[in-house]
Each structure stands twice: as C-alpha cells, then as structure tokens.
Amino acid sequence: MQTKNFLDRLSLSTQLGIAIGALMAGLIFLSALSVNFYASHRLQARIGNDLAVRATIMRKALDHGMYERYRDIANFANMHFILNLEQASDRQLASLLDRMKTSYPLYSWIGIVQTDGTVKAATGEMLIGQNVSARGWFQEALDGPYVGDVHDAMLLAGLMGASELEPLRFIDVSAPILARDGSVLGVLGAHLSANWLRDVRDATQSVDDLESQRYFMILDEEGKVLLGGPFGEDYAGLESLKRARQGKSGFLREVVNGRDSIVGYHATEGFRDYPGLGWVVLSVQTTSKVLEPVVRLQMLIAVIGLLLTIVAMILGWLTARRLSAPLNKLRETAEMLGHDTREVNLPRLFGNRELVALSQSLRALVRRLQRAEGAVEQMHSQVESRIAEKTSELQAVNQSLIELAERDALTGLLNRRGLEARGLNLMTEMQETGGDLSILLLDIDHFKAVNDLHGHLVGDKVIQAIAWQCLAVARGEDVICRLGGEEIAILSSSSLGGAMKLAERLRKRIESTPISVESALVSVTTSIGVAAVAESDLDLMTAIARADEALYMAKRGGRNRSVLYVDSDADLLSAS
C-alpha cells in the first residue's frame, strides 16, 4: 500500500539512524554553546581584570614618575648655588645645568630665566638671551612649581633637529627661584622629553604583551592621544574614558580603532604634592585575540562532533536492521494469518532475546553519548587549566616588574636593593682586576632635632638636599644609595686616601651650605665613616658594617668629622 507520509516510506533502520544522528548532533551543539558561553565569559573576566591591573600599574608608574620629575625641578630651584643667582657667573650656571642634564638625560633642555623672561643660562647654550616671558611655564612658575601637559616643541624644534616624521614633544616642568626673603629671583624651567612616556610604557610591557596584541593608550584630559596612537587623535567618545574621568577603574568591552576590544582603564590621580595632569591610561586587547582559545575549542568540538555523528548514524542503522528482524517476522506472520492454517496467532515478542538486545543496544548508545559528553568535559578542563597557567605566567611577569623597583622615592637615589645589586657587580670587578673599592657611610648629625624643631616635611627636604650634595660632589661612576632614615652610603672605586678626600669634600660642603626650606635656612653637619671593601668580604654588608663602626666613632668623637676604619686591631683615623 502506498502512503503520502514521507516517514511512512522510510525503513525503521533509516529513521532510527537519522534520529540517533540528529540527537547526537543536537547534544554536541548544545554542549558547544555551553562551553562557548562559559569559557568566553570566564576568559573575558580574567583578561579584563588583568588589563585593569595593568592600567593601574601604568597609572602608578606615571604618577610616581611625574612626581619625581616635579620634585626634581622644585629641589633644583631651592639649591643654595642657584639661590646665589646674582653672584654666580653664567659659566658656573651653565656648568651646573649641564651636570644636571647629564645626571637626568630625560630632560631635553634646562634653563635659568630672569624675572623679565630672558634666558640667563641653559644646557647646550640654547635659547640664551631669548625672551620666554610669553610661555605659560614661565608665567605659572612665578607663582609656584608648575607642570604642563605634552606639547610640540616651539623654540627648540629647529635647534634640536626636529623633523616632520619625528617631531619634538615636551612636558614643561618649572619652579621659581626664591631669595632668602621669599622674593622671586627667576625661574628654573625644564623640558622633559615626551619619550619618557614611551620609556615608562616599554618598562611595563613584556614580550608576551606584544605577541598577545595587548597595548597601552595614554590620553590627555580632553581624550586626545599622547601615546599608543596618532598624537592628538580624539578618543573622547570612548565609554572607558568617561568612566575613568568619573574616578572609576576596571574594564569593559567596547570598539577601539574599529575593533571589538576589552579595555582596562584608570585615570591618573597625582601623587603627594604633584597635582596630576588628568591623563587616562587604557590597557587594550582585541576580543578576537582574547577569544582565540575558545574559537579553537569550538572548531575541535565541531570536528569531533561531526565524526561522532557519522559513526552514530552507521551504528544506529545497523542496530535498527537487527531490531527490525523480529518485527519483519511479526509482519510476515500477520500476513499469513488467514492464509496458512498453521499460523493461528501472532508470536509473543515480550521478553524475548530481541527485546533484550534492543534494551542493551539502547543502553550502549546512552553510554556512548555519556562518553562523548565526558570527552567534551575533559577538553573543557584542559582549556581551563591552560587559561590558569597563562594567568599565572602573567601574574609572575607583573610581580617581576614590581620587584625591579630599586629607587628611593624620597631622594631618587638607589635604595638598599639597588646598592646590593650594583655593589655585587663592583665587588666582582674588584676581585677580578685587583682594583680599589671603598664605602662611605654618611649620617646627618642631630637629625632628630631638625625633625622635632621643623617637622618631618622639612626633615624630608633636608634629606633630599643632602642627597643632591652627594650627587654634586661624588664622581659619575660612584654609586650613591639611601640606606634608610638619614643614612646615605657612597660606593666609590677609589683607594682609602681618595675616599677620605671625597668624604672631607662632602662634609665641608654640607657644613658650609645652609639648606633653604620654606623661606628659612637650616644648617646641618654630617659624620662620615670610611672603610675599604676587602676581597675576602662575603658581601657588601660586611664592608658597610666596618664603615658603620667608623661612623660610630665619628659620632663619639664630637660629630662633624670623617673617620677612616683601618682594621679591628688598629686605631681609627679621623679627619675633621
């Protein structure tokens, strides 16, 4: 009998094979959707949090770095030598500025400007005699320390070889030079190269960031690019920028440069008395790069699912043929009813082997489906393990970057970690070449009285001024470190005689140079212990201990003196 129903024209084996294949495909499709949803959301959250942390790290690096530059110029302007602006010769001022630029090569130009706006002295003798009274950094500095946003070079562009392909851009930092009575003698101005932003960015990024297409963008207060894109391009419409301006930090997903991206954001906040410039740091990674592992997993699931579907359809067809045999027998028997007297009734199919086999086959099919789901879960677990491994590697890189900080925040000198690292290299060089190496340990006399009388803020400024005196007297290759409190160590590749001369020059300079702090002069003296670094020393701390013993003797001998440590059995030599 013919039928119009399409399914009625298909055999049981074909229908069962198609049904099993469709069931398998549906389960795999739902599993793929679940894996995609779970893995993509988890991965986006992890990468987003990492990008937010990176933006915060970059923000802190910018704020702390600009604070150091801001305090550099303010401290330079308060140095006693500059305060004697009217008595100092132009050659002396130019020499001092050149030394300052050598110590801090990030400054492209440093100059001293008289109150009428005329440049009196400058590094490289650039702009001497020119009038800069119309410049904002000069006008603002007459009222107090000032820092300005990134801008293109104007007067210096031609003098320093700027080109259209690579124009010069500066960050202005300036401070007033005050007389003892508080009147303004002039302005100390500096142009910090905008390449400093690139240096901070490069120190924060890793090779893995470049390979993973993670990058930083730094936008100014108006949303224009300072770094990470065409300079001055407007990104004011970004939602991440708007949230950062509201004081928020975190991450979100939005389109950047026409590409769907995950963006971590954090606005700069300033640091201590540095007010900040309103910059916004964006840490960006394209979503396609973030979801690459998920896409690969989807492709793998699709291939495995297709293979499993084909195999399941073949097995279903074979199983259905076997299952249809007793049904065919039933059909044949039914057809014979009424024609063959030997067939008096239908055979009983309940509880026979065919039904048992059918039951076993169905259970086997379920087990195969469970194994397929188990394979998907195993792959899912492997993806999570890989994501956790990558996240751990990123955290290790961040931790390494944090541990690289070797600078004292107050003075800009090396801290103890930096001294130990460089001291190890110098000790190794001394042992290999047989040269000399000495350690000077300086301590400010009666420093507690300075803090008690003037306050800790003035005490900090005294420490900063002493640090600059050390930089001014020491040689370029000497290693200067703030050990903590008011103690400063100088590691010099010189003999004990040379080290004692250096100690005396430094002690006398500090004694004869009052420190101007808040329109007042603070006079301090120092005691210095000097010791040689021996080849037998296990580490630098051994030599520092000897220098500390000599410093102790200098304190007991009346302070304001330099004492040389000879050995544990000989007397200590003193110079005052």
C-alpha positions as CSV (number, residue, x, y, z in Angstrom):
1,M,0.0,0.0,0.0
2,Q,1.3,3.4,-1.0
3,T,1.3,6.3,1.5
4,K,1.8,10.1,1.1
5,N,3.6,10.4,4.5
6,F,7.3,10.7,3.9
7,L,8.2,9.0,7.2
8,D,6.0,6.0,6.3
9,R,8.1,5.4,3.3
10,L,11.4,5.2,5.3
11,S,12.5,2.0,6.9
12,L,12.9,1.7,10.6
13,S,16.7,1.4,10.3
14,T,16.9,4.6,8.3
15,Q,14.6,6.5,10.6
16,L,16.5,5.3,13.7
17,G,19.8,6.1,12.1
18,I,18.7,9.6,11.3
19,A,17.1,10.1,14.7
20,I,20.3,8.9,16.5
21,G,22.5,11.1,14.3
22,A,20.2,14.2,14.9
23,L,20.2,13.5,18.7
24,M,24.0,13.3,18.7
25,A,24.4,16.5,16.7
26,G,21.9,18.3,18.9
27,L,23.7,17.3,22.1
28,I,27.1,18.3,20.8
29,F,25.7,21.6,19.5
30,L,24.2,22.4,23.0
31,S,27.4,21.3,24.7
32,A,29.4,23.6,22.3
33,L,27.1,26.5,23.1
34,S,27.5,25.9,26.9
35,V,31.3,25.6,26.6
36,N,31.5,28.7,24.4
37,F,29.3,30.8,26.9
38,Y,31.1,29.6,30.0
39,A,34.7,29.7,28.6
40,S,34.3,33.0,26.8
41,H,32.8,34.8,29.9
42,R,35.3,33.4,32.2
43,L,38.2,34.2,29.9
44,Q,36.9,37.8,29.3
45,A,36.6,38.3,33.0
46,R,40.1,37.1,33.7
47,I,41.7,39.0,30.9
48,G,39.6,42.1,31.7
49,N,40.8,42.0,35.4
50,D,44.4,41.6,34.2
51,L,44.0,44.6,31.8
52,A,42.6,46.6,34.7
53,V,45.5,45.7,36.9
54,R,47.9,46.7,34.1
55,A,46.2,50.0,33.7
56,T,46.6,50.6,37.4
57,I,50.3,49.7,37.4
58,M,50.9,52.0,34.4
59,R,48.9,54.8,36.2
60,K,51.1,54.5,39.3
61,A,54.3,54.4,37.2
62,L,53.2,57.7,35.5
63,D,52.1,59.4,38.7
64,H,55.2,58.4,40.7
65,G,57.5,59.2,37.7
66,M,56.0,62.7,37.2
67,Y,56.1,63.3,40.9
68,E,59.9,62.7,40.8
69,R,60.4,65.0,37.9
70,Y,58.1,67.6,39.6
71,R,60.2,67.4,42.8
72,D,63.5,67.3,40.8
73,I,62.9,70.8,39.4
74,A,61.5,72.2,42.7
75,N,64.6,70.9,44.6
76,F,67.0,72.2,41.9
77,A,65.4,75.6,42.2
78,N,66.0,75.5,46.0
79,M,69.7,74.6,45.8
80,H,71.9,77.2,47.5
81,F,74.1,77.6,44.5
82,I,71.1,78.7,42.3
83,L,69.9,80.9,45.1
84,N,73.1,83.0,44.6
85,L,71.8,83.7,41.1
86,E,73.1,87.3,41.0
87,Q,76.6,86.4,42.2
88,A,77.1,83.3,40.1
89,S,78.7,83.7,36.7
90,D,77.0,82.5,33.5
91,R,79.7,79.8,33.1
92,Q,79.1,78.5,36.6
93,L,75.3,78.3,36.0
94,A,75.7,76.7,32.6
95,S,78.2,74.1,34.1
96,L,75.7,73.3,36.8
97,L,72.8,72.9,34.4
98,D,74.9,70.7,32.1
99,R,75.7,68.4,35.1
100,M,72.1,68.3,36.0
101,K,71.2,67.3,32.4
102,T,73.9,64.6,32.4
103,S,72.5,63.1,35.6
104,Y,69.0,63.3,34.2
105,P,69.1,62.7,30.4
106,L,65.3,62.6,30.2
107,Y,65.4,66.4,30.3
108,S,65.9,67.8,26.8
109,W,66.5,71.3,28.0
110,I,67.1,73.0,31.4
111,G,67.4,76.8,31.7
112,I,67.5,79.6,34.3
113,V,65.3,82.6,33.3
114,Q,65.5,86.0,34.8
115,T,62.3,87.7,36.1
116,D,61.9,89.7,32.9
117,G,61.8,86.4,30.9
118,T,65.3,86.5,29.5
119,V,67.1,83.2,29.4
120,K,70.3,83.7,31.5
121,A,71.8,80.2,31.3
122,A,70.8,76.9,29.7
123,T,72.0,73.5,28.7
124,G,73.9,73.5,25.4
125,E,73.7,77.3,25.5
126,M,70.4,77.0,23.7
127,L,68.0,80.0,23.8
128,I,70.4,82.1,25.9
129,G,69.4,85.8,25.6
130,Q,65.9,85.0,24.2
131,N,62.8,86.1,25.9
132,V,60.3,83.4,27.0
133,S,58.0,85.6,29.1
134,A,55.1,84.7,27.0
135,R,55.4,81.0,27.7
136,G,52.9,79.5,30.1
137,W,55.5,77.5,32.0
138,F,57.4,80.8,32.8
139,Q,54.3,82.7,33.9
140,E,52.9,79.9,36.0
141,A,56.3,79.3,37.7
142,L,56.3,82.9,39.1
143,D,53.6,81.8,41.4
144,G,54.9,78.3,42.3
145,P,56.0,75.0,40.9
146,Y,54.3,74.1,37.7
147,V,53.9,71.1,35.4
148,G,52.3,71.3,31.9
149,D,50.8,68.7,29.5
150,V,52.6,67.3,26.5
151,H,53.0,69.7,23.6
152,D,55.1,70.2,20.4
153,A,58.4,71.9,20.6
154,M,58.4,75.5,19.5
155,L,61.7,77.5,20.0
156,L,63.8,74.4,20.4
157,A,62.4,72.5,17.4
158,G,64.9,73.9,14.9
159,L,67.8,73.9,17.4
160,M,67.5,70.2,18.3
161,G,66.9,68.8,14.8
162,A,63.2,68.0,14.9
163,S,61.6,66.6,11.8
164,E,58.1,66.2,10.5
165,L,58.4,62.4,10.8
166,E,59.6,62.6,14.4
167,P,58.6,66.0,15.9
168,L,59.9,67.0,19.3
169,R,57.4,67.0,22.1
170,F,57.9,68.2,25.7
171,I,56.4,68.1,29.1
172,D,57.1,71.5,30.8
173,V,58.3,71.5,34.4
174,S,59.3,74.8,36.1
175,A,59.7,76.3,39.6
176,P,60.5,79.8,41.0
177,I,64.0,80.5,42.3
178,L,63.4,82.3,45.6
179,A,65.6,84.6,47.5
180,R,66.0,84.2,51.3
181,D,63.3,86.9,51.8
182,G,60.9,85.0,49.6
183,S,61.2,87.3,46.6
184,V,61.4,85.7,43.1
185,L,64.9,85.9,41.6
186,G,64.0,83.9,38.5
187,V,62.6,80.7,37.1
188,L,64.2,77.3,36.7
189,G,62.5,75.7,33.7
190,A,62.9,72.3,32.1
191,H,61.5,70.4,29.1
192,L,61.1,66.8,29.8
193,S,61.1,64.7,26.7
194,A,57.8,63.1,25.9
195,N,59.8,60.0,25.0
196,W,59.7,59.5,28.8
197,L,56.1,58.2,28.4
198,R,57.4,55.6,25.9
199,D,60.1,54.5,28.3
200,V,57.6,54.0,31.1
201,R,55.3,52.1,28.7
202,D,58.2,49.9,27.5
203,A,59.2,49.1,31.1
204,T,55.7,48.0,31.9
205,Q,55.1,45.9,28.8
206,S,56.5,42.4,28.1
207,V,57.2,40.4,25.0
208,D,54.1,38.4,25.7
209,D,52.0,41.6,25.6
210,L,53.2,42.3,22.1
211,E,52.6,38.7,20.9
212,S,49.1,38.8,22.5
213,Q,48.3,42.2,20.9
214,R,48.0,44.0,24.3
215,Y,48.9,47.6,24.3
216,F,48.6,50.8,26.3
217,M,47.0,54.1,25.3
218,I,47.6,57.3,27.3
219,L,45.0,60.0,26.7
220,D,45.2,63.6,27.9
221,E,42.4,65.3,29.9
222,E,40.5,66.1,26.7
223,G,40.7,62.5,25.4
224,K,43.4,63.1,22.9
225,V,46.2,60.6,22.3
226,L,49.6,61.2,24.0
227,L,50.9,57.6,23.4
228,G,49.6,54.5,21.8
229,G,48.2,56.0,18.6
230,P,48.5,59.1,16.3
231,F,49.4,62.0,18.5
232,G,46.4,64.3,19.2
233,E,43.8,61.9,17.8
234,D,40.5,62.4,19.6
235,Y,39.1,59.4,21.6
236,A,36.7,61.5,23.8
237,G,33.8,59.2,22.8
238,L,35.1,56.1,24.5
239,E,33.0,54.8,27.4
240,S,36.1,53.7,29.2
241,L,37.4,57.3,29.1
242,K,34.2,58.6,30.5
243,R,34.2,56.2,33.4
244,A,37.8,56.9,34.2
245,R,37.0,60.6,34.3
246,Q,34.4,59.8,36.9
247,G,37.1,58.3,39.1
248,K,36.2,54.7,38.3
249,S,38.6,51.9,37.4
250,G,38.0,48.5,35.9
251,F,37.4,47.1,32.5
252,L,34.7,46.9,29.8
253,R,34.1,45.7,26.3
254,E,33.9,48.3,23.5
255,V,35.1,49.2,20.0
256,V,38.5,50.8,19.8
257,N,40.0,51.8,16.4
258,G,37.2,49.9,14.7
259,R,37.9,46.6,16.5
260,D,35.9,45.0,19.3
261,S,38.2,45.1,22.3
262,I,38.4,44.6,26.0
263,V,39.7,47.8,27.7
264,G,41.1,48.2,31.3
265,Y,41.0,51.8,32.4
266,H,42.3,54.0,35.2
267,A,42.8,57.8,35.4
268,T,46.0,59.3,36.9
269,E,45.5,60.8,40.3
270,G,48.7,62.7,41.1
271,F,51.0,61.8,44.0
272,R,51.7,63.8,47.1
273,D,52.1,67.5,46.1
274,Y,52.2,66.7,42.4
275,P,48.6,67.5,41.3
276,G,48.4,65.3,38.2
277,L,47.5,66.2,34.7
278,G,44.3,64.2,34.3
279,W,45.7,61.6,32.0
280,V,43.8,58.4,31.4
281,V,45.5,55.0,30.9
282,L,43.8,52.4,28.7
283,S,45.1,48.8,28.5
284,V,43.6,47.3,25.4
285,Q,43.4,43.9,23.8
286,T,41.3,42.9,20.9
287,T,38.4,40.5,21.7
288,S,39.3,38.2,18.8
289,K,42.8,37.7,20.3
290,V,41.3,37.1,23.8
291,L,38.8,34.5,22.5
292,E,41.3,32.7,20.2
293,P,41.4,29.7,22.6
294,V,37.6,29.5,22.7
295,V,37.4,29.6,18.9
296,R,40.0,26.8,18.7
297,L,38.0,24.8,21.2
298,Q,34.8,25.3,19.1
299,M,36.5,24.0,16.0
300,L,37.7,21.0,17.8
301,I,34.3,20.3,19.2
302,A,32.7,20.7,15.8
303,V,35.2,18.2,14.1
304,I,34.8,15.6,16.9
305,G,31.0,16.1,16.9
306,L,30.8,15.5,13.1
307,L,32.9,12.3,13.4
308,L,30.8,11.1,16.3
309,T,27.6,11.9,14.4
310,I,28.6,9.9,11.4
311,V,29.7,6.9,13.5
312,A,26.4,7.1,15.5
313,M,24.3,7.1,12.3
314,I,26.1,4.0,11.0
315,L,25.7,2.2,14.3
316,G,22.0,3.2,14.5
317,W,21.3,1.9,11.0
318,L,23.0,-1.5,11.8
319,T,21.2,-1.7,15.1
320,A,17.9,-0.9,13.6
321,R,18.3,-3.6,10.9
322,R,18.9,-6.1,13.6
323,L,16.0,-4.8,15.7
324,S,13.7,-4.9,12.6
325,A,14.1,-8.7,12.0
326,P,11.6,-9.8,14.7
327,L,9.3,-7.1,13.6
328,N,9.5,-8.3,10.0
329,K,8.8,-11.8,11.3
330,L,5.8,-10.4,13.0
331,R,4.7,-8.8,9.8
332,E,5.2,-12.0,7.8
333,T,3.3,-13.9,10.4
334,A,0.5,-11.4,10.3
335,E,0.3,-11.6,6.5
336,M,0.0,-15.4,6.8
337,L,-2.9,-15.2,9.2
338,G,-6.0,-16.4,7.4
339,H,-4.0,-17.9,4.6
340,D,-1.9,-20.5,6.3
341,T,-3.8,-22.7,8.8
342,R,-0.6,-23.4,10.6
343,E,-0.4,-19.8,11.7
344,V,-3.1,-19.4,14.3
345,N,-1.9,-16.5,16.3
346,L,0.9,-13.8,16.4
347,P,4.2,-14.8,18.1
348,R,4.8,-13.4,21.5
349,L,7.6,-10.8,21.4
350,F,7.6,-9.8,25.0
351,G,10.7,-10.8,27.0
352,N,12.5,-12.5,24.1
353,R,16.1,-12.1,23.2
354,E,15.5,-9.5,20.5
355,L,13.9,-7.1,23.0
356,V,16.7,-7.7,25.5
357,A,19.2,-7.0,22.7
358,L,17.3,-3.8,21.9
359,S,17.5,-2.8,25.5
360,Q,21.2,-3.5,25.7
361,S,21.8,-1.6,22.4
362,L,19.9,1.5,23.7
363,R,21.9,1.4,26.9
364,A,25.1,1.1,24.9
365,L,24.1,4.1,22.9
366,V,23.5,6.1,26.1
367,R,26.9,5.1,27.3
368,R,28.5,6.3,24.1
369,L,26.7,9.6,24.5
370,Q,28.0,9.8,28.1
371,R,31.5,9.1,26.8
372,A,31.1,11.9,24.2
373,E,30.0,14.3,26.9
374,G,32.9,13.2,29.1
375,A,35.3,14.0,26.2
376,V,33.8,17.4,26.0
377,E,34.2,18.0,29.7
378,Q,37.8,16.8,29.6
379,M,38.6,19.2,26.8
380,H,36.8,21.9,28.8
381,S,39.0,21.1,31.8
382,Q,42.1,21.3,29.7
383,V,41.2,24.7,28.4
384,E,40.6,26.0,32.0
385,S,44.0,24.5,33.0
386,R,45.6,26.3,30.1
387,I,43.9,29.6,31.0
388,A,45.0,29.3,34.6
389,E,48.6,28.5,33.5
390,K,48.7,31.7,31.3
391,T,47.1,33.8,34.1
392,S,49.8,32.5,36.5
393,E,52.5,33.5,34.0
394,L,51.1,37.0,33.6
395,Q,51.0,37.4,37.4
396,A,54.6,36.2,37.6
397,V,55.6,38.9,35.0
398,N,53.8,41.6,36.9
399,Q,55.5,40.5,40.1
400,S,58.9,40.7,38.4
401,L,58.2,44.2,37.2
402,I,57.2,45.3,40.7
403,E,60.4,43.8,42.2
404,L,62.6,45.7,39.7
405,A,62.0,49.0,41.6
406,E,65.4,49.9,43.0
407,R,64.9,53.7,43.6
408,D,64.2,55.5,46.9
409,A,61.0,57.5,46.3
410,L,62.1,60.5,48.5
411,T,65.5,61.3,47.1
412,G,65.6,59.5,43.7
413,L,68.8,57.7,44.9
414,L,69.2,53.9,44.8
415,N,67.7,52.0,47.7
416,R,69.3,49.2,49.6
417,R,68.2,46.6,46.9
418,G,69.8,48.7,44.2
419,L,73.0,49.2,46.2
420,E,73.3,45.4,46.8
421,A,72.8,44.6,43.1
422,R,75.4,47.2,41.9
423,G,77.7,46.5,44.8
424,L,77.9,42.8,43.8
425,N,79.0,43.8,40.3
426,L,81.6,46.2,41.6
427,M,83.0,43.6,44.1
428,T,83.2,41.0,41.4
429,E,85.1,43.5,39.2
430,M,87.4,44.4,42.0
431,Q,88.2,40.8,42.7
432,E,88.9,40.2,39.0
433,T,91.0,43.3,38.4
434,G,92.6,43.8,41.8
435,G,91.4,47.4,41.9
436,D,90.3,49.5,44.9
437,L,86.8,49.8,46.3
438,S,85.7,51.9,49.3
439,I,82.5,52.6,51.1
440,L,81.5,55.9,52.7
441,L,78.6,55.9,55.3
442,L,77.2,59.3,56.0
443,D,74.7,60.3,58.8
444,I,73.2,63.7,59.4
445,D,74.1,65.0,62.9
446,H,71.3,65.8,65.3
447,F,68.7,65.0,62.6
448,K,66.1,64.2,65.2
449,A,66.4,67.8,66.5
450,V,65.7,69.0,62.9
451,N,62.5,66.9,62.8
452,D,61.4,68.0,66.3
453,L,62.1,71.7,65.6
454,H,60.8,72.0,62.0
455,G,58.7,68.9,61.3
456,H,59.1,65.8,59.3
457,L,58.3,67.5,56.0
458,V,61.3,69.9,56.4
459,G,63.3,66.8,57.5
460,D,62.5,65.1,54.3
461,K,63.6,68.2,52.3
462,V,66.9,68.3,54.3
463,I,67.5,64.6,53.3
464,Q,66.7,65.5,49.7
465,A,69.2,68.4,49.7
466,I,71.9,66.3,51.3
467,A,71.3,63.7,48.6
468,W,71.8,66.3,45.9
469,Q,75.0,67.5,47.6
470,C,76.3,63.9,47.4
471,L,75.4,63.8,43.7
472,A,77.2,67.1,43.2
473,V,80.4,66.0,45.0
474,A,80.7,62.4,44.0
475,R,82.1,61.2,40.7
476,G,79.8,60.0,37.9
477,E,80.8,56.3,38.4
478,D,80.2,56.4,42.2
479,V,77.2,54.5,43.4
480,I,75.0,56.5,45.9
481,C,72.3,55.0,48.0
482,R,69.9,55.9,50.7
483,L,70.0,53.1,53.2
484,G,67.1,54.4,55.2
485,G,66.4,57.3,57.6
486,E,69.2,59.9,57.3
487,E,71.9,57.4,56.3
488,I,73.4,57.6,52.8
489,A,76.1,55.2,51.5
490,I,78.6,56.0,48.7
491,L,80.4,53.1,47.0
492,S,83.5,54.5,45.2
493,S,86.1,52.7,43.1
494,S,88.9,54.6,44.8
495,S,91.6,54.0,47.4
496,L,91.1,54.8,51.0
497,G,93.0,58.0,50.6
498,G,90.8,59.1,47.7
499,A,87.7,58.0,49.7
500,M,88.8,60.2,52.7
501,K,89.3,63.2,50.4
502,L,85.9,62.6,48.9
503,A,84.4,62.3,52.4
504,E,86.1,65.6,53.5
505,R,85.0,67.5,50.5
506,L,81.4,66.3,51.0
507,R,81.5,67.0,54.8
508,K,82.8,70.6,54.3
509,R,80.4,71.4,51.5
510,I,77.4,70.3,53.6
511,E,78.7,72.2,56.7
512,S,79.2,75.4,54.7
513,T,75.9,75.2,52.7
514,P,72.7,76.0,54.6
515,I,69.6,74.5,53.2
516,S,66.7,76.7,52.2
517,V,63.4,75.2,53.4
518,E,60.1,77.2,53.4
519,S,61.9,80.6,53.4
520,A,64.2,79.5,56.2
521,L,67.8,78.3,56.3
522,V,68.6,75.0,58.1
523,S,72.3,74.3,58.8
524,V,73.3,70.8,59.4
525,T,76.6,68.8,59.7
526,T,77.4,65.2,58.9
527,S,79.5,62.4,60.3
528,I,81.1,60.1,57.8
529,G,82.6,56.6,58.3
530,V,85.0,55.3,55.6
531,A,86.1,51.7,55.1
532,A,87.7,49.6,52.4
533,V,85.9,46.8,50.7
534,A,88.2,43.7,51.0
535,E,88.4,40.9,48.6
536,S,87.7,38.5,51.4
537,D,84.3,40.1,52.2
538,L,81.4,37.8,51.5
539,D,79.1,40.6,50.6
540,L,78.9,44.4,50.7
541,M,77.1,44.4,54.1
542,T,80.4,43.3,55.7
543,A,82.2,46.4,54.5
544,I,79.2,48.6,55.4
545,A,79.4,47.2,59.0
546,R,83.1,48.4,59.2
547,A,82.1,51.8,57.8
548,D,79.3,51.9,60.4
549,E,81.8,51.3,63.1
550,A,83.9,54.2,61.9
551,L,80.7,56.3,61.7
552,Y,80.0,55.4,65.3
553,M,83.5,56.6,66.3
554,A,82.9,59.8,64.4
555,K,79.8,60.4,66.4
556,R,81.5,59.7,69.7
557,G,84.4,62.0,68.6
558,G,82.2,65.0,68.5
559,R,80.4,64.6,65.2
560,N,81.0,66.7,62.0
561,R,84.1,64.6,61.1
562,S,85.3,61.9,58.8
563,V,86.8,58.7,60.3
564,L,88.7,56.0,58.5
565,Y,88.4,52.4,59.6
566,V,91.8,50.7,59.3
567,D,91.2,47.2,60.9
568,S,89.8,45.8,64.1
569,D,93.1,45.9,65.9
570,A,94.4,49.3,64.8
571,D,93.2,52.8,65.7
572,L,90.6,54.6,63.6
573,L,91.9,57.6,61.7
574,S,89.9,60.8,62.0
575,A,89.7,64.0,59.9
576,S,87.6,67.0,60.9
